[in-house]
Every structure is written in structure tokens, then in C-alpha cells.
Amino acid sequence: MKMRKGVRFFGVLWLSVIVCSPIAVAGLPADSIARVSDAMRCEGLRSLHAYVLLDRLLRESGARLSGSAGAAKAVALTQTMMQEEGFSSVHAESVMVPRWIRGRVERCTMVLPSGTSRSLSIAALGGSIGTPKRGVAAGVIEVHSFDELARRAEEARGKIVFFNRPMDPTLVNTFAAYGGAVDQRAHGAVAASRFGAVAVLVRSMTLLHDDAPHTGMMSYADSVTKIPAGALSIVAAEALSQQLQLHPDLRVKLALDCATMPDVPSANVVGEIKGWEHPEEVIVVGGHLDSWDKGIGAHDDGAGCMQAIEVLRLFQKAGITPRRTIRAVMFMNEENGVRGGLGYVADHRRASERHIALIESDRGGFVPLGFSVQADSAVVERVRRWSAVLASVGAGAIEQGHAGTDVSPMVETGVPGFGLVPESQRYFDVHHSANDTIDKVNPRELELGAIAEAILCYLLSEEGLN
Ligand SMILES: [Zn+2]
């Protein structure tokens, strides 16, 4: 049955203590937006339930590299979680995913001309081929850009190319610093191989001075010989750089036994609260369920997935049935293929639906500052009118920009995309490394992100973007 107008409240009465205002049981009072956002904030910050969910995901699934046993467990577990919350249409949507295996051997040793050797912390980059069983041993040239590599092309032949340009520490936005350095990781192997190099080492993409290597995706080109690629920890990169200055003829021995296997089946996981007025109109809120394998993907992106589930739970707990369907999507395979994001758009179920907006949280579960809106300027201006409401949880900054990798395939068809933007100073401390564990997650910060997304979902659902 369709209600006359406005929001339908049911069930749960807010018997609040001290700071939280009671919520209306019926109708749409003028201050309903404030009441709903208050209700969501109070329930969220009292329960800190996103953290409870995240802790369970990480304990029961562990690392979730696409195609791994951990990823399969997470697909089953998140369906169970959403069924337990009582969401509608909980199901998995199949996608085929790449399966890259790290293997057991990851060894990098620096050997000085004196014969002294030192072990360097390394992680194979995602997608890399392994070395021959006996490893690769060669001299090293250190470069800081592709231009420098091209100038020194003659020196690269038969060598290991070591890309050592740091993320720019003078930038406040660490994502900008990452964006300014990650070309080395993504394209270094192709560039070095063109000049006859035998392997590539890349300085980890982090601003933290520690000994944990930070992995991530790299790519090959069909026209160029594939060479192995690994990320050195910052401590290892600086040690290698220092010794190269003293001993330019030092050698490095590298052994990796990673490999790419045939694609395997996996899935996106979906659950929703059906809209009472326009059930066919969908607002997606999501993150990616896969993770790198060095840590257990607490911030990247267990946080975003559990926030999405928490968004729907906050609607339920606040007693709100939205006008439009709010759907939580756990996308698979963001890290090394985006098959989940691509598969979501291509799935036959989309034919009878109309997407209003997609929200992604994939920048860590840190204190939210606002949203990055991937849409035309008119939409951005429209969303800016909601700044004051979102600012009630600190997330009032609205900027035009990238929404998120998983939602990109649909956003590129013209549907507005939103990326939750949290504070960024600590994200690359943990990103793609063994540091990405639950102890780095602050339950209140994680929850505030979920509340911000829930408020945005509510505004999108009730007011639309027109
Ligand atoms: Zn991510």
C-alpha cells in the first residue's frame, strides 16, 4: 500500500536519554530530516554496530583476495549477516574473478661487493609473475620517474630497475600523494621491461616509515616481456638506496613464486530495504568485499562493506521505510579486476530497475568529512543543499570528484556517484599491507561514516536529485 505522502514510520519508538530527540511515529513533520538524522546518529553511536560486524567479518573470513577461501567465506557470511538483520532480497550475484596466488616464496636479498648480505622486506605485486625457481640475481639501477628511466635506458639492460619516488609528503591529501606515485607500481614493470630489465622493485606506496611492504595491482602489456615485480618496505627501499650510493655495483637476489591461475567463480552480495513508493528505484550503498592478502582488509574495504550493512540497519532501527529501495552491495574483486563492479551493471536483474545514485565507501573507516560527487555541477549544487544536515555528523564537505572504483561502471552510464570522504592521514599507513587489521579501526569513526551514508541515503530516497 502506498502512503499518502512522505515517510512512513513504523514500529520503533525512540525512548532517548538526554541527548537524543524522540522521533515522530507518523507523518512527515517539518523537522523530519533532523529527527531522522538524530535517530540514526543516536542508534549508531550507542551501538557502534558497524564495528561489531567488521570484527565478525575479519574473524570469520580473514584475508579475502579474489578467488581465495577467505573471499568465498565472506560471500557466504555477508549473506548470513544480512539475513540475520532481516533485509529483503538477500542474494549473491555470480561473477567470474581472476585468481592470483602469492605463493610461499618472497625473498629479496641485497649483496654488497664485500659479500655482506642483507634481507629486504618485499611483497610481490598483485598480478606479477614469479621468478625462475633459482631466483633472479642482478645489478640495480634506482630511478624516480619514467623519464629518468628512459634517459638511462642503456643502464637498465639486464638489471633490476628500482623505482624509488616517494609519495609527496608535502600534500595534505594523501590520496593525491598516492596518485602522484602509484604509476611506478602500476606501470613500472612494462616500462622497465621495454629497456631490457629483468625485474622491478618499487618503493611501497605509503608515508609511514616502517618495514611492512605494501602490495597492490600491477599490469603487463602484451607486447612486452613480463618481468617479476615486488614492493619493498620503506625501510628496505631506503636501505637499498643508501647502499647503492656507496656501492653502485651491489647486486640483488629476488625470488618470488606467485602465479596467475584460471578465473574462478565468485559473487557480489546484495541485500536491501524495499522502497514503499518506488521499489524499482534503487540507491546503492557499498564497498568491496575482496581485500589484499597481507593484512585482512579491515579498512580496505571491510569497513566500507560493513558500513553499507549498517546503513540499512540504521533505517530499520530508526523505523523508516524509505520511498526508494536502499540496497547494500558488497562488490567482489575491486583490487585486481573490478569484475564485481562490471558484473553488477551487466547482471540481468538490472533490466527492471532504475538506479538513482550509488554511494561507495573505499577510503578507509576514518572520521567522515564529506562526499565526493561524480555527477554534473547541477547535481553537486543540489547535494550541497544537504551540507548542513550531513555536517551534523561532520560530513558536510561536498566536492565534485571520483565516487569509487566499484560503482564506476554504472556511474559512467550517467548515474550520479558518491564517495564517502574520510580524513586521510592514516589510510596509507595500513593500505594493502599487514598493518590493515581491526586494531587500526576506531569504532566511533567507522560508525560516523555509516551514519553519514545513511543520512545521505535518506535524503536521496526522500528528496531525489531533481
Ligand atoms: Zn579498496
Residues whose N, C-alpha, C, O or C-beta is under 5 A from the ligand:
A	BS01	ZN	D300 D301 D362
